């Protein structure tokens, strides 16, 4: 699908999942770039899995090579705030500043302006600001809870195909070694169950 059609279809929307009719899911990673980014990208390349990375502006400035590495890997790149502050704690002007700094750090992207609010915190006021500025507000529908100390085996069980539905958006984090260890089996089982793994942008425009 042409990028301009995708941008039109998703602009100014809050999205949690894709169409429930197609056997596809999107794997997403928050909080990068960081120490494990190169390992994540190497593994995803090996698995031939396109993913979506929600990254922080200040980390992108600290690791200026990351943007190109994500994009060369065929992944979708999107914003996750500049400092990872809760948007619900920011006034309208501070939120606009935060989003502007995030966008400036990440640079322009072909699928338009996407943002995932840090901690998934979203309220009426900040949502109105984001949607008014034309962002696609990208949430998720399946939380792996890979931030709660789970080991790889637990993550594999949680993310078993039987626990997922077509169109799901899976939430993971980039700083998690157990996630990295679990990904090959999670992806293998999903594919064995007939799921296609796509970026979130591709998931939304069936
Ligand atoms: Zn986060």
Boltz pocket constraint, residues with backbone or C-beta under 6 A from the ligand:
constraints:
  - pocket:
      binder: B
      contacts: [[A, 30], [A, 31], [A, 80], [A, 84], [A, 117], [A, 118], [A, 119]]
      max_distance: 6.0
